[in-house]
């Protein structure tokens, strides 16, 4: 079954590797993983969707907690949540076929964000099923899909719940560290930040 | 870990090099001994060593440094420290780090790294050691700035010793070692460890556990390494005595309860005594204390203790219901949890169950092989038994991995916590000699014995030289059967006695010792054992005894891999081995 976790983690190089490596170690496939900033400086928020046996939720959650870089984990699979995913879909479109795609995108509440002589780009937000629905009708309508980019699912619990655990941890405000450009030149002193995790600079 | 009283220097802010900060931080953390091997990328740290009151043990291979730090930690309960250079120095630590990880041993490994400007360029002796050790450390760090060294090292010590202990690696670039930074030990103190949100022994769960315990007819305490780490010996004994609950130990739990205690059953699992495993299978309540239901302990999970409820008291929530489903889980420090439970548990008089378990033991309960007839063969069990007698069960015994390790667990009765040091989870051959050096450094007042097989001893025998250089009094018993004994045993039982690559040629270990200036003796018969052990104990320095034992003896009983816990392979009744195993044998 699909398990969904929200993890609040240190915003530092290498943290994504640690989280991803844990799933690798447990031999669990990650369906989607999104990372971005949270409401707290220095804390990133991950939404992780993974395919695992029904009883595996506790162990995954507890194992995530064991990582020093993880502040909090919520297993939200069984809870009331808003789940959203964003997709960009580029479709081959001639002036003749545009009208139909316009129509479809209106039904799906997708937006046209780019229009070129031979293609259009659609932006759609929603549950995964909605995005898959749009892709399906585009395919069925003989529209050639050129590219799809999907963010993976983002999750937030409904109601008044907040990730207040952060306050309980008495996290001191992280020091203002200079933003390190990922394109730091070789030989610059910023290189160490990149090398902490060359594959996943966060 | 008892930190030394903060000297005035610890309150001052000093301008130090990163290398000096390393030693200043270690000194502040109470470290007096480190184990390591110098090299290019860590030379600044070695250069600064002379200014600090820390003794450095020069090993012969970095694996030895990691095992020594591990042995130091297991013998003392403090954090062991290993130091190595970049590249091969760091990778040589890996086996030792994994050993500590699997057995939850607090350890900090410090590795040098090439300058931060060169990171990622495949510079000479560069290796991504934080990447390599990611899955085998509790946490690891790469430090590229001098001012980060103090706070990171202090956090590393905190992580290593907090909660379920484990190894932490700190990789420090050469430029960070060389740069100057302000240092103040107090100011480097890590933030209080984040409380584990899943860490709770809720009142309701405690009450459920107490209900189960009070209503159980056939309870058993299963004691693991966590009991030692938590220091819960007294509480466990109180609980056991109050309700007459027999106590079975895991390999790493041996010593947590005195083996000579009436309620102590000994080791459970694959090579546990038959009656221990039978008692577990018959019990109606398992009270698991600081153990993780390893596959070597449970046998086949589907048939494990089928009629028993399980209470799991454990500090690591990810262990709960990992292998065996817990009916009640109490997550937290074992000693604290037992202390909250004990006032609510009244003594009980009924001893029916204890008597039933003792009946399972039968005549084996008084097993004493001292007076058995000497068939002319020397058996490893004899050697270990006699060693136990000679040392009064008070020595720290450091074993390697294999048959001798299991015989040690069966025949050496450990009455004192932290007196058995052995690689349980990873099963690392070559562990014994270096770990014993670490243990002796930690507990110089204690008698320390290495018990190793002829195979494992050769893996790290180069540390004999370290032993001599450090002038340590350690006695070494090589249980020499000319085979990789446990491999041979499995080949005998499961591979039709096809002894593929398990016979092993060894040097004359006494001559090898002699080459290091270490005296020794070879023992071939039972009659010679006591005199050799006496000579070793009386020798001023280290002493090696090469015990030439029965070549094709096997460890019994044995639960085959995947078999139920009470489906044990027993010693053949007509075997030539004079050892008494259990009541069921003639």
Boltz contact constraints between the chains, C-beta under 6 A:
constraints:
  - contact:
      token1: [A, 21]
      token2: [B, 134]
      max_distance: 6.0
  - contact:
      token1: [A, 25]
      token2: [B, 135]
      max_distance: 6.0
  - contact:
      token1: [A, 59]
      token2: [B, 318]
      max_distance: 6.0
  - contact:
      token1: [A, 62]
      token2: [B, 198]
      max_distance: 6.0
  - contact:
      token1: [A, 62]
      token2: [B, 317]
      max_distance: 6.0
  - contact:
      token1: [A, 62]
      token2: [B, 318]
      max_distance: 6.0
  - contact:
      token1: [A, 63]
      token2: [B, 318]
      max_distance: 6.0
  - contact:
      token1: [A, 65]
      token2: [B, 198]
      max_distance: 6.0
  - contact:
      token1: [A, 66]
      token2: [B, 318]
      max_distance: 6.0
  - contact:
      token1: [A, 68]
      token2: [B, 139]
      max_distance: 6.0
  - contact:
      token1: [A, 169]
      token2: [B, 194]
      max_distance: 6.0
  - contact:
      token1: [A, 187]
      token2: [B, 117]
      max_distance: 6.0
  - contact:
      token1: [A, 191]
      token2: [B, 119]
      max_distance: 6.0
  - contact:
      token1: [A, 192]
      token2: [B, 116]
      max_distance: 6.0
  - contact:
      token1: [A, 192]
      token2: [B, 119]
      max_distance: 6.0
  - contact:
      token1: [A, 192]
      token2: [B, 144]
      max_distance: 6.0
  - contact:
      token1: [A, 195]
      token2: [B, 119]
      max_distance: 6.0
  - contact:
      token1: [A, 195]
      token2: [B, 120]
      max_distance: 6.0
  - contact:
      token1: [A, 196]
      token2: [B, 142]
      max_distance: 6.0
